């Protein structure tokens, strides 16, 4: 004895189902590599247009290498946590990314204030040239913000504003790295407040604009 047969699907629903196509899964590792490559290429282009700082060869090599490594880590580490979820999960790791980005931003500002170094060709203008550095650093951060927002669009289920702020702070670290290679102003207040402030400004900008693209719908 067989049970009652199921009624046929409504024609409209059947036609809608026929239009569905498989969706390619997200490949976080490839996305992270593409974001990093595109962002670094953009930062390199900005630096090429602005020229390298004239006192670069006069700065202590170890100090320069450590600062550049810190900027690079402040860019790469939070983005890796956001773009590449932990094994068995699909969501960005927004909490550790936000903590790391916050500590990085504070660290950049303190290190710039406390550990300035200069050479004979360095400039000492304090905060007088803040606008140019903030604007070019922010321009450098826009591309990584856009690339990450596109890569994880619709994948954020919790704390989209904090996630966006972490993305912005990480992108701002790339802006700080570019400025460290471009700007010859060596005052601690300039390096700490202005160059470090790029990460803070980029975080605020991303938090204001990016959440709408990140939220799962």
BAFI-3210 file (N, C-alpha, C; in Angstrom, 3 decimals, decimal comma, padded with zeros to 6 digits):
// residues 217
n [1|2|3|4|5|6|7|8|9|10|11|12|13|14|15|16|17|18|19|20|21|22|23|24|25|26|27|28|29|30|31|32|33|34|35|36|37|38|39|40|41|42|43|44|45|46|47|48|49|50|51|52|53|54|55|56|57|58|59|60|61|62|63|64|65|66|67|68|69|70|71|72|73|74|75|76|77|78|79|80|81|82|83|84|85|86|87|88|89|90|91|92|93|94|95|96|97|98|99|100|101|102|103|104|105|106|107|108|109|110|111|112|113|114|115|116|117|118|119|120|121|122|123|124|125|126|127|128|129|130|131|132|133|134|135|136|137|138|139|140|141|142|143|144|145|146|147|148|149|150|151|152|153|154|155|156|157|158|159|160|161|162|163|164|165|166|167|168|169|170|171|172|173|174|175|176|177|178|179|180|181|182|183|184|185|186|187|188|189|190|191|192|193|194|195|196|197|198|199|200|201|202|203|204|205|206|207|208|209|210|211|212|213|214|215|216|217]
n.u [000,857|000,642|001,427|-000,330|000,210|002,465|001,393|001,726|004,294|003,627|003,336|004,761|006,671|008,095|009,219|010,852|012,652|013,927|015,575|017,670|021,136|024,253|026,270|029,491|031,787|033,256|036,706|038,773|041,611|042,723|041,400|042,459|045,144|044,849|043,754|045,856|047,894|046,755|046,364|048,967|050,150|048,709|049,461|052,171|052,034|050,976|053,108|055,120|054,169|054,366|057,015|059,968|061,055|063,567|065,496|065,814|067,984|069,525|068,480|068,405|069,024|067,947|065,912|064,276|063,564|062,167|059,987|058,729|058,093|056,295|054,202|053,464|052,654|050,516|048,776|048,398|047,723|045,140|043,462|043,774|042,500|039,908|039,218|039,837|038,157|038,000|038,748|036,082|034,160|032,265|032,201|033,624|036,406|035,793|036,108|038,814|040,170|039,343|040,369|043,124|043,548|042,925|044,890|047,127|046,815|046,952|049,521|051,088|050,828|051,904|054,526|055,485|055,473|057,241|059,600|061,121|063,231|065,864|067,628|070,352|069,062|066,425|063,176|061,727|058,856|056,765|053,350|052,625|052,377|050,212|047,848|048,439|049,735|047,787|045,727|046,909|047,665|045,147|043,970|045,537|044,559|041,997|041,640|042,335|040,257|037,950|038,418|038,385|035,805|034,301|035,102|034,102|031,449|028,169|028,739|028,951|027,655|027,549|028,289|028,876|029,815|032,051|033,609|033,986|035,410|037,775|038,739|039,201|041,173|043,275|043,721|044,476|046,934|048,476|048,474|049,977|052,417|053,136|053,458|055,607|057,662|057,636|057,321|059,448|059,379|060,367|059,662|058,555|055,908|054,677|055,042|053,819|051,194|050,106|050,891|050,337|047,726|046,396|045,485|043,519|041,717|041,013|039,755|037,491|036,235|035,700|034,024|031,824|030,918|031,158|029,606|027,039|027,585|028,644|026,885|025,030|022,317]
n.v [-001,196|002,142|005,519|008,708|010,616|013,373|016,735|018,499|020,954|024,474|026,269|028,728|028,562|026,316|027,242|029,242|027,735|026,405|028,304|028,582|028,464|026,826|028,207|029,440|028,472|030,583|031,339|031,745|031,887|032,444|034,823|036,466|036,570|037,874|040,316|041,320|041,521|043,327|045,563|046,204|046,739|049,030|050,784|050,929|052,223|054,717|055,591|055,721|057,810|059,890|059,967|058,626|059,126|061,561|061,213|058,536|056,720|057,596|056,882|054,840|051,476|049,157|050,253|051,321|048,962|047,544|049,251|049,282|046,570|046,357|048,050|046,587|044,150|045,095|045,672|043,178|041,122|041,650|041,647|039,045|037,607|038,474|037,902|035,179|032,614|030,664|027,116|025,102|027,046|029,842|032,515|035,817|036,420|038,532|039,561|038,982|040,261|042,932|043,547|043,212|045,128|047,467|047,485|047,621|050,132|051,907|051,231|052,036|054,817|055,425|054,411|055,988|058,505|058,094|056,977|058,416|058,837|060,362|061,872|063,764|064,973|065,005|066,444|068,839|069,620|069,357|069,392|070,815|069,953|068,243|067,808|066,988|064,495|062,996|062,920|061,628|059,217|058,247|057,984|055,892|053,854|053,378|051,549|048,870|048,749|048,746|046,401|044,340|044,651|043,996|041,340|039,954|040,532|040,519|038,471|038,913|038,404|039,324|042,217|044,251|046,898|047,077|045,175|046,446|048,688|047,466|046,519|048,994|050,111|048,316|048,720|051,373|051,047|050,177|052,544|054,048|052,710|053,322|056,109|056,132|055,473|057,561|060,195|062,725|064,019|063,978|064,358|063,251|063,807|064,216|061,770|059,996|061,084|061,972|060,136|057,706|058,343|057,982|055,337|055,429|057,308|056,016|053,778|054,949|055,971|053,625|052,310|053,947|053,746|051,137|048,988|048,430|046,951|044,661|043,210|040,237|039,245]
n.w [000,000|-000,886|000,073|-000,045|-002,991|-003,512|-004,030|-007,167|-007,792|-007,653|-010,756|-010,914|-008,828|-009,633|-012,020|-010,988|-009,446|-011,488|-012,531|-010,793|-010,071|-009,367|-006,748|-006,600|-004,086|-001,544|-001,575|000,790|001,251|-001,283|-001,772|000,252|-000,549|-003,012|-002,172|-000,592|-002,536|-004,401|-002,752|-001,855|-004,300|-005,019|-002,940|-003,546|-006,012|-005,252|-003,650|-005,595|-007,148|-005,349|-004,546|-002,910|000,482|001,140|003,064|003,517|003,326|005,420|007,818|010,819|010,100|011,458|013,072|011,046|009,656|011,664|012,197|009,675|009,463|011,578|010,714|008,416|009,575|011,107|009,102|007,712|009,611|011,034|008,758|007,787|009,822|009,453|006,770|006,403|007,778|010,858|010,989|009,919|010,165|008,865|009,227|009,596|011,787|013,810|016,406|017,560|015,487|015,719|018,260|017,815|015,803|017,204|019,255|017,619|016,340|018,541|019,387|017,171|017,305|019,842|019,580|017,483|018,694|020,829|019,855|017,795|014,924|013,061|010,257|008,736|006,551|007,209|007,877|010,141|011,200|012,900|013,520|011,316|008,646|008,538|007,042|004,383|004,768|006,185|004,259|001,995|003,181|003,872|001,335|000,383|001,978|001,052|-001,086|-000,047|001,896|000,269|-001,245|000,692|001,766|-000,489|-000,848|001,410|001,410|002,655|004,451|007,136|010,221|012,804|014,753|012,650|012,426|014,099|012,827|010,359|011,251|012,138|009,698|008,456|010,162|009,762|007,029|007,204|008,441|006,322|004,888|006,715|006,530|003,886|004,165|005,907|004,264|002,535|003,692|004,876|007,303|010,571|013,224|016,427|017,225|014,798|013,401|015,208|015,840|013,361|011,211|012,571|013,158|010,776|010,645|012,617|011,537|009,133|010,195|011,379|009,085|007,590|009,410|009,293|006,642|005,514|006,793|005,652|003,391|004,390|005,967|006,467|004,469]
ca.u [000,000|001,433|000,817|-000,819|001,267|002,597|000,838|002,769|004,694|003,000|004,159|005,671|007,779|008,892|010,012|011,880|013,672|014,672|016,554|018,749|022,416|025,188|027,092|030,865|032,140|034,308|038,033|039,376|043,053|042,954|040,924|043,431|046,323|044,499|043,607|047,195|048,622|046,160|046,582|050,386|050,395|048,153|050,343|053,394|051,745|050,890|054,469|055,853|053,696|054,767|058,470|060,492|061,606|064,954|066,408|065,629|069,276|070,182|067,798|068,962|068,403|067,137|064,706|063,439|063,025|061,180|058,779|058,060|057,515|055,122|053,134|053,014|051,891|049,252|047,910|048,100|047,159|043,688|042,763|043,755|041,463|038,593|038,949|039,967|037,516|038,631|038,322|034,726|033,275|032,140|032,098|034,883|036,795|035,784|036,538|040,276|040,626|039,119|041,332|044,455|043,598|042,954|046,222|048,071|046,667|047,523|050,959|051,720|050,861|052,854|055,883|055,880|055,750|058,324|060,825|061,433|064,621|066,011|068,939|070,667|068,136|065,043|062,499|061,143|057,754|055,706|052,032|052,300|052,053|049,330|046,780|048,937|049,995|046,522|044,959|047,538|047,545|043,766|043,794|046,160|043,736|040,678|041,598|042,135|038,916|037,004|038,670|037,915|034,343|033,766|035,392|033,282|030,123|027,086|029,200|029,100|026,394|027,640|029,172|029,403|030,540|033,378|034,336|034,393|036,462|039,014|039,204|039,738|042,430|044,300|044,028|045,218|048,323|049,157|048,714|051,095|053,637|053,480|053,964|056,915|058,635|057,520|057,372|060,726|059,205|060,796|059,248|057,739|054,499|054,158|054,980|052,854|049,824|049,622|051,014|049,534|046,327|045,778|044,748|042,331|040,795|040,507|038,813|036,240|035,605|035,160|032,903|030,673|030,455|031,235|028,720|025,916|028,038|029,129|025,838|024,332|020,908]
ca.v [000,000|003,365|006,706|009,688|011,295|014,801|017,586|019,122|022,309|025,543|026,598|029,838|028,080|025,404|028,062|029,921|026,744|026,057|029,355|028,570|027,930|026,650|029,355|029,028|028,785|031,564|030,765|032,804|032,014|033,146|036,197|037,204|036,820|038,894|041,593|041,786|041,919|044,548|046,676|046,578|047,368|050,378|051,579|051,173|053,237|056,007|055,966|056,098|059,130|060,885|059,805|058,086|060,176|061,877|060,823|057,109|056,083|058,131|056,394|053,589|050,357|048,299|051,020|051,391|047,631|047,192|050,046|048,799|045,264|046,588|048,546|045,483|043,236|045,742|045,562|041,810|040,235|041,782|041,255|037,586|037,147|038,827|037,259|033,721|032,150|029,489|025,853|024,689|028,202|030,658|033,925|036,500|036,433|039,971|039,975|039,121|041,255|044,263|043,736|043,373|046,418|048,518|047,496|048,084|051,576|052,559|050,994|052,883|056,197|055,530|054,197|057,165|059,591|057,797|056,457|059,037|058,846|061,292|062,005|065,154|065,522|064,939|067,707|068,941|070,574|069,074|069,105|071,783|069,301|067,123|067,569|066,213|063,112|062,325|062,691|060,597|057,951|057,791|057,531|054,569|052,874|053,179|050,344|047,670|048,740|048,334|045,010|043,448|044,755|043,231|039,916|039,333|041,156|039,645|037,351|039,339|038,245|039,988|043,381|044,737|048,165|046,770|044,498|047,474|049,505|046,684|046,571|050,328|050,297|047,540|049,441|052,564|050,656|050,208|053,960|054,455|052,141|054,137|057,395|055,925|055,446|058,782|061,485|062,945|064,722|062,976|064,687|062,224|064,181|064,036|060,337|059,341|061,589|062,068|058,845|056,751|058,745|057,496|054,118|055,837|057,950|054,997|052,953|055,703|056,044|052,311|052,027|054,743|053,469|049,752|047,957|048,072|045,946|043,475|042,509|039,146|039,582]
ca.w [000,000|-000,995|000,646|-001,027|-003,757|-003,233|-005,095|-008,002|-007,423|-008,445|-011,936|-010,650|-008,015|-010,456|-012,944|-010,195|-009,106|-012,703|-012,840|-009,813|-010,523|-008,247|-006,381|-006,292|-002,697|-001,335|-001,319|001,612|001,062|-002,544|-001,615|001,061|-001,386|-004,006|-001,463|-000,223|-003,745|-004,938|-001,826|-001,886|-005,602|-004,946|-002,077|-004,306|-007,023|-004,553|-003,264|-006,808|-007,571|-004,353|-004,382|-001,651|001,341|000,789|004,142|003,783|003,531|006,613|009,015|011,356|009,372|012,321|013,411|009,853|009,378|012,686|011,983|008,468|009,784|012,427|009,843|007,560|010,409|011,454|007,922|007,294|010,626|011,183|007,536|007,728|010,741|008,920|005,473|006,514|009,012|011,459|010,388|010,231|010,306|007,663|009,590|009,924|013,208|014,014|017,746|017,636|014,507|016,286|019,354|017,225|015,108|018,225|019,867|016,616|016,152|019,726|019,370|016,161|017,772|020,957|019,069|016,726|019,638|021,770|019,235|016,497|014,480|011,940|009,648|008,380|005,555|007,693|008,157|011,483|011,056|013,855|012,957|010,267|007,367|008,862|006,064|003,251|005,160|006,478|003,035|001,166|003,894|003,754|-000,049|000,299|002,696|000,450|-001,921|000,766|002,495|-000,768|-001,628|001,755|001,825|-001,618|-000,673|002,460|001,387|003,076|005,279|008,533|010,948|014,106|014,922|011,366|012,537|014,634|011,751|009,399|011,866|012,106|008,305|008,211|010,893|009,062|005,793|007,600|008,698|005,023|004,631|007,555|005,946|002,723|004,651|006,526|003,168|001,729|004,390|005,559|008,577|011,549|014,588|017,037|017,220|013,441|013,090|016,069|015,750|011,980|010,525|013,321|013,082|009,537|010,982|013,368|010,610|008,216|010,953|011,506|007,767|007,253|010,310|008,866|005,281|005,037|007,341|004,776|002,422|005,089|006,714|005,792|004,226]
c.u [000,891|000,671|000,330|000,353|001,274|002,008|001,966|003,091|003,934|003,905|005,169|006,892|008,682|009,770|011,137|013,011|014,526|015,736|017,747|019,992|023,339|026,014|028,483|031,199|033,253|035,620|038,851|040,874|043,400|042,519|041,927|044,673|046,045|044,365|044,975|047,956|048,081|046,428|048,029|050,734|049,881|049,034|051,655|053,206|051,662|052,283|055,281|055,444|054,187|056,281|058,836|061,139|063,108|065,964|066,382|066,957|070,016|069,596|068,441|068,280|067,508|065,840|063,749|062,782|061,948|059,885|058,015|057,413|056,267|053,944|052,573|052,198|050,546|048,268|047,462|047,348|045,653|042,917|042,709|042,668|040,068|038,265|038,954|039,324|038,269|038,029|036,921|033,736|033,256|032,230|033,466|035,149|036,935|036,352|038,064|040,830|040,476|040,102|042,722|044,592|043,659|044,332|047,272|048,016|047,260|049,040|051,689|051,871|051,872|054,288|056,372|056,238|057,024|059,649|061,123|062,930|064,713|067,428|069,191|069,677|066,684|064,491|061,900|060,081|056,608|054,409|051,675|051,836|051,085|048,348|047,254|049,153|048,699|045,758|045,584|047,518|046,149|043,469|044,388|045,280|042,425|040,590|041,490|040,783|037,898|037,181|038,156|036,391|033,696|033,946|034,457|031,876|029,061|027,484|029,257|027,745|026,385|028,612|029,732|030,193|031,942|034,236|034,850|035,504|037,797|039,603|039,859|041,059|043,566|044,708|044,807|046,663|049,118|049,427|049,874|052,420|054,092|054,066|055,350|058,022|058,649|057,849|058,690|060,602|059,396|060,401|058,352|056,261|053,890|053,995|053,900|051,426|049,296|049,699|050,214|048,052|045,632|044,953|043,459|041,284|040,194|039,512|037,465|035,499|034,972|033,958|031,649|030,081|030,324|030,192|027,584|026,296|028,386|028,014|025,198|022,858|020,134]
c.v [001,244|004,542|007,649|010,380|012,789|015,623|018,202|020,532|023,331|025,925|027,711|029,398|027,159|026,180|028,784|028,966|026,383|027,088|029,344|027,908|027,758|027,911|028,857|029,392|029,823|030,854|031,790|032,984|032,774|034,602|037,033|037,538|037,913|040,269|042,164|042,284|043,225|045,758|047,154|047,245|048,809|051,287|051,896|052,230|054,622|056,493|056,412|057,485|060,229|060,976|059,315|059,218|060,341|061,434|059,324|056,415|056,547|057,578|055,103|052,376|049,481|048,990|051,051|050,046|047,241|047,970|049,556|047,437|045,415|047,102|047,406|044,470|043,800|045,758|044,124|040,995|040,421|041,352|039,742|037,021|037,407|038,029|035,740|033,262|030,957|028,223|025,471|025,815|028,982|032,149|034,536|036,480|037,889|040,378|040,052|040,128|042,664|044,551|044,009|044,723|047,576|048,631|048,011|049,588|052,352|052,422|051,859|054,317|056,373|055,385|055,401|058,336|059,347|057,452|057,105|058,934|059,748|061,237|063,456|065,787|065,511|066,335|067,661|070,040|070,299|068,691|070,013|071,119|068,135|066,790|066,704|064,757|062,360|061,996|061,601|059,233|057,381|057,299|056,134|053,501|052,548|051,887|049,078|047,618|048,225|046,865|044,039|043,477|043,967|041,733|039,257|039,927|040,118|038,524|037,680|039,269|038,996|041,161|043,906|046,034|047,955|046,060|045,510|048,346|048,775|046,656|047,920|050,568|049,537|048,228|050,718|052,265|050,606|051,648|054,491|053,931|052,964|055,482|057,256|055,885|056,742|060,058|061,657|063,707|063,719|063,296|063,583|062,547|063,996|062,547|059,650|059,776|061,551|060,721|057,764|057,061|058,330|056,243|054,451|056,448|056,940|054,072|053,653|055,769|054,711|051,963|052,782|054,253|051,990|048,784|047,534|047,001|044,625|042,615|041,426|039,488|038,344]
c.w [000,000|-000,414|-000,437|-001,721|-003,426|-004,370|-005,918|-007,508|-008,249|-009,618|-011,680|-009,863|-008,818|-011,433|-012,213|-009,837|-010,309|-013,042|-011,890|-010,387|-009,309|-008,007|-005,995|-004,853|-002,630|-001,013|-000,532|001,392|-000,203|-002,442|-000,825|000,239|-002,411|-003,361|-001,119|-001,441|-004,313|-004,066|-001,858|-003,214|-005,610|-004,088|-002,789|-005,373|-006,393|-004,168|-004,477|-007,289|-006,627|-004,159|-002,976|-000,851|001,099|001,834|004,420|004,092|004,770|007,914|009,508|010,720|010,238|012,699|012,229|009,577|010,383|012,508|010,757|008,713|010,644|011,610|008,996|008,355|010,824|010,308|007,705|008,343|010,829|009,937|007,392|008,637|010,195|007,663|005,589|007,823|009,595|010,858|010,863|010,393|009,001|007,953|009,881|011,429|013,651|015,375|017,868|016,639|015,061|017,417|018,795|016,531|016,097|018,870|018,883|016,429|017,324|019,729|018,364|016,669|018,906|020,458|018,278|017,623|020,438|021,106|017,883|016,191|013,257|011,408|009,291|007,412|006,007|007,942|009,556|011,448|012,020|013,165|011,784|008,973|007,557|007,741|004,903|003,603|005,474|005,205|002,174|001,856|003,788|002,344|-000,221|000,930|001,989|-000,348|-001,072|001,464|001,487|-001,132|-000,573|001,844|000,694|-001,388|000,333|002,499|001,762|004,012|006,760|009,226|012,271|014,030|013,605|011,486|013,114|013,591|010,745|009,968|011,875|010,701|008,024|008,911|010,225|007,763|006,087|007,945|007,399|004,605|005,450|007,031|004,744|003,155|005,269|005,473|002,366|002,491|005,150|006,877|009,710|012,980|015,147|017,004|015,837|013,118|013,924|015,830|014,318|011,272|011,248|013,255|011,810|009,820|011,723|012,442|009,639|008,914|011,088|010,175|007,390|008,129|009,899|007,549|004,933|005,594|006,426|003,760|003,100|005,649|005,860|005,662|003,786]
res [x|x|x|x|x|x|x|x|x|x|x|x|x|x|x|x|x|x|x|x|x|x|x|x|x|x|x|x|x|x|x|x|x|x|x|x|x|x|x|x|x|x|x|x|x|x|x|x|x|x|x|x|x|x|x|x|x|x|x|x|x|x|x|x|x|x|x|x|x|x|x|x|x|x|x|x|x|x|x|x|x|x|x|x|x|x|x|x|x|x|x|x|x|x|x|x|x|x|x|x|x|x|x|x|x|x|x|x|x|x|x|x|x|x|x|x|x|x|x|x|x|x|x|x|x|x|x|x|x|x|x|x|x|x|x|x|x|x|x|x|x|x|x|x|x|x|x|x|x|x|x|x|x|x|x|x|x|x|x|x|x|x|x|x|x|x|x|x|x|x|x|x|x|x|x|x|x|x|x|x|x|x|x|x|x|x|x|x|x|x|x|x|x|x|x|x|x|x|x|x|x|x|x|x|x|x|x|x|x|x|x|x|x|x|x|x|x]
***
